[in-house]
Amino acid sequence: MKFVVTLFAALHFLSTARGQSLHHEELVSARDPSTTTLSRYCSSFQFNAEVNNFVNGWLVPGECVSRIKRYIEKGQYAADVEAVINQARIYVKNLTVTNEAKKAWVLDIDETSLSNVPYYRTHSYGATKFNATEFNAWVDQASAAALAPTLSLVKELVSLRWNVIFITGRPESQRQVTVKNLKAAGYKGWTKLLLNAAQTNARMTAMAYKSSLREGLVKDGYEIWGNIGDQWSDISGSAAGNKVFKLPNPLYFIP
Ligand SMILES: [Mg+2]
């Protein structure tokens, strides 16, 4: 019953997922040029996006595309990813774990383990509506590169015998291309790859199904010590993990 209620709440919220039914102005307040410079407006947009303050989700405002492009392409994005992963590395080094067999790290895939920046480069850096057909065509190429710091951390975790568990919003139908892409990008030795079996036309939110998958892991005895994602929906909800790490993503929002 609880699941059904969650599902309906999720479906309701999905009407705004990735800004598909609201205008930009209803998601992100328009800029008042008499009081706010473009630079400050876009900086505030990026801040609010990263800390998850937008009530109905967001799309990148058109006038902020050049800022987001600069952020992604000129090194700050890579530096921020590196800084987040360095904290995860410090955390893991200082852990005392007793249940070695069931110690687990959960990682998201898109914009956490694999980078879709080449796709967003040709899709206005997030300023246009999400196009599932075009995005799936990109995913099917299985050519996304790893986020290098994440790959490096995963290699360390695997060598330390952690259970590395990928949980992704990609549908089960993309399992083969996802495995192919993960391997091509350098990932190996993971314990599980959990895709979204429930993802149909009437999708539930990422937060709801990722929570249910993590609850399943805990039921199977796994202890989730760390969880890394680029969306708040990766790292909130139930069984989120003892410590979560939020990677930057100013390109898109998934509820
Ligand atoms: Mg992601």
Boltz pocket constraint, residues with backbone or C-beta under 6 A from the ligand:
constraints:
  - pocket:
      binder: B
      contacts: [[A, 108], [A, 109], [A, 110], [A, 111], [A, 112], [A, 229], [A, 230], [A, 231]]
      max_distance: 6.0
